[in-house]
Every structure is written in structure tokens, then in C-alpha cells.
Amino acid sequence: YRAIILTGVVTNAIQCVLSFTMREIKVNSSTVGSMSNFRPKGGTFSQILRETLASPSFWQVFVVCLITMNVRMIFRHLDATLPKYMVREFGDDVPKGTIYSINPALIIILVPIITAATTEIPPLNMIHVGTYISAASVFFLVASTSISGCIMFVTVLSVGEAIWSPRLYDYTMSMCKEGREGTYMALSSAPLFLAKLPVGFLSGYLLERYCPEEGKRNSQTMWLIIGLLTASSPV
């Protein structure tokens, strides 16, 4: 664990140093290859907040983020619920780290490919299709309490994420006013961060009720509850 933490500290330090070499630019669409310095709009906190909340486009983005919130919560279950579930069902030697690593590996591979292949498709269409796929992934664990079920869950979840997640950011950026990109991203993501605490409590309750360390387990019911909550987003 020390080596993992040290690797994280070193890579973050390198990223921090590299961030000072980055330059904010604006590409002028009217002239090919023309660029200029980009500066976010200034203003006091209250001015920025009032301006953003008065914009209809912000509320459109906010509603889309609210609708996708439940499917985004499945990633908290991927972090918190799935590892304990695998250890309790399959023992301490279960390769939970290897199974979890399927997600970042597929995202690195699939996101640039899918994004490049679907640039002509409207973002909302891609978000709709991708959230259906991500929500469906949970039902592999409802159907089967097995290592293969865990692998299929993470794989299908990752494919769905690669479809909808980049296009959600694309949609947000296309709707926001120039110079207010950071404000839109922060405010529209606020419900997601506020929902993390209840999801943590839900994860603990479901594990204790349906997948305890000792005693009779009914893990498929646990994943059915999570799956139905997740499916409410695309539906």
C-alpha cells in the first residue's frame, strides 16, 4: 500500500508542476489556425451566481445532471459495495483489484474511439443510450452470484460509461456561456457530491442486511435494489 500511495503522490506532484506550463487559449472559428488568450469572466461570487441561475441553459444542464445522477451513483457502489461483496461471497483471495481495473482500462481504450466515431450524433442521444447500457450492467449480478457476473458487470458498466460520460461534458460545454464553463460544471455537479453521503449509508445498510460477513446472504436482492434505483435514470 505504501508503494501505491507513494506512486499517487509522485504522479500528482508531476501533474501539479506541469499545470503551471499550460496556457488557456481560445481558438477563433472565423480564422483557421487563429488563437488568442482566453480569460474567464470576472465578477463577485453573488454576481456570478445570479447570472448563472438566471440562465435557462444552466437549468437545462442541471436537469440532465439530475436525471443521470442515479446512474452515476453506480460508480460509488463500484468503489464501496462491490469489493466487500466479492470478499464476502468469494473469499479474501478474490482478484477484486484485477476486476476493478477493467473499468479504467476500457475507458482509456474506448473513449477516444467511441467519441471520434459518434461526433455527428447529438449528445443527448448518446447520453440516453449509454445510461441504459450502464444501468443494465447491474442485472448481471442479479442473475448470477459469480466471478463471471462481476466481470460482466464492470465490463458492461464501462462500455456504457465510455458512451455517455464524455458526451455529458460535451453537452455541458455546448450549453454554457463563454467564460462561465467552470461555474456551470461546478454547480451542475453539486447534486452528485451531495448524494454521495446517502449512497454510502445505503451501501452499508444493504451489505449488512443482504450480504453480511456471517450468516445467510441474499446478495442478488441487494443488487436488484441497486439496479432498480439505477434504472430510474435512463427510464
N, C-alpha and C positions, 0 to 999 in steps of 0.2 A: 504493500500500500504506500509506503514511503516513496518508492520509485515512481509510482503513478502520480502522487501529489507533486513531487519534485518536477516531473515532466510537465505537468499542468502549469506550475509556477514559471518555469523557464519559457515555455511557449507563450504564455500571456505577457511576460516581460518583453519578449521579442516583438509581439504584436503591438504593445504599447509604444515601443521605440519607433516601429515602422509607421504608426499612425501619425507621428509628427512630420513625416515626409510626404503625407498625402495633401493634395490640393483640391479644393472644392471648385469645380468648373461647371459652366453651363454651355451646352452645345447649341449653337444657333441653327435652327432648322432652315432658315431662309438662305443661308450661305453654306455650301458644302465645305466641311472641314474647319469651319469658323468656331472658335471657342472664346469664352470670356469668363472672368471670375464670377463666382456665384456667392451671393450673400443672403442669408436668411433674413426675413423681415424682422425688424426690431419692434419694440413696444413693451409696456409693462405687462406683468402677469395677468392682471384683470382685463387689459385691453385685448391681449391675445385670446384669452378665454372667451370673452364676449363675442369677438369677431368669429371665432371658430364655431361656437354654439349657435350663432345666428345664421350659419351657412347651411342650406338644405343638403348640399353634397356631403357634409360631415355626417349628418344624420342617416343618409343612405349607407355610408360606410359603416357607421355604428350599428345599424340594424343587421347588416350582413355579418359583422363580427359577433353579434349576439346570437344569430341563428347558428353560426358554426361553433359556438362555444362548447356545446356538449361533445361534439366530435373531437374538438381539440383537447378535451379533458381526458380522452382515452390515453393520451401520452403520459399523463400523470399516473394512470394505472399501469402503463408500461414500465414506469420507473419504480413505483411503490408496490403495486399489488402483484404483478407477475412474478418478480423474484421470490417473494415469500410463498406464493402459491406453488412454484416449481420446487422449492426446497421442501415444503411440507408434503407435497404429493409424491415426489420422486427421490427425495433424499439429498443429503449435503453435497454429493458428488455430481449433481446435475450441472451440465455445462451452461449455466444461466448467462454468463458473460459472453460466450460464443453466440448464443441465441440472440441476445440483445444486440450484438454487433452487426446483425443482419440489417438492422434499420439504418445506421449511418452509412454502411457500405452501399446499400441500394440507393439511398438518397444521393450520394456522390455520383453514382453511375447514371441514374435515371433522370434526375432533374434537368441537366443540360440537354439530354436527348429529347425528352418529352416537351420541354419548353420550346426548343427550336422547331419541333415538328408540329406544334399547335399554336403558333403565333397568330394565325388567322382566325382562330376560334375565340369568341368573346370570353372574357374572364369568368363571368357568372356561370356560363355553361360548363366550363372546366371545374369550377368550384363545386357545382351541383353533382357532376359525375364522380369527382374524386372523393367527396364526402360520403357518397353511397358506398363506394368501394371500401373506404376506411371503416365505416360503420359495420359493414358486412364481415369484416375480419374477426370481430369478437365471437361470432357464432361458430367458428371453428373450435373454440374452447367449450362452447355449449354442447357441441356434437361429440367431442372426444376429449377425455382427460388423458392426454398422452404427450410425449415429447414432439411427435409429428404435428399434433394440434397446435402446440406452442410455436413451432417453426412456421406453420401456415399463417397463424395469427400475425406474427411480426412481419412476415413477407407481404401479405396482402395489405396490411396496415401501411407499410412503407410504400407500396405501389400507389395506393390512394393518396398518401401524403405528397408524393412526387408529382401527382397530377394537380391537386388543389392548392397546396400551400404556397408555391411560388406565384400562382395566379391571384391569390388573395392579396399579396403585397402589390402585385401589378395593378389590381383593381383599386386599392387604396391610393397608390401614387397617381393613378389616372384621374381620380376624383378630387384630390386635394388642390388647394391653391398654391401657386408657386411661392416658395419661401415659408410655407407652413407645413412642409412634409413631416417634420419631426413631431409637431404638435398633433397632427392627425393620427400618426402612428401611436403616440403615447396615450392619447385619450381613447382611441378606439380599442386599444389593448387592455385598458383598465379593467373591464369586466372579467377578463381571463385571469388576471392576477388576483382579483378579489375572490374568484371562485376556487382558487387552489386550496384554501383552508378547508371549506366544506368537503371538497373531494378527498382530502387527506383523512378527515373524520369518517367519511363514507367507506373509504378503503379499509380502514382499521375495523370498522363495525362489520363489514361483510366478511373479512378474513376471520374475525373472532366468531361470527355466527355460522358461517358455512364452510370455512376451511381452517379449523383450529389446529394447534400444534398436536394435540392429543384428542382422541375420540373420533366419533363418526363424522365424516366430511360429506358435504354435498356441493362441491365446487362448481358443478355445472349450473346450479341455480344461481350462484353468485355471479357467474359470467353472463347468465341470461338477464339478470337485473341490470348489469353494466351495459350489456348490448342493447337493451330496450331504451335505456337513457341516452345512449349514443345515437341510436337510430332516429331519435326525435329531431336531430339537426337536419339531415337531408330531407326527411319527410315533411 
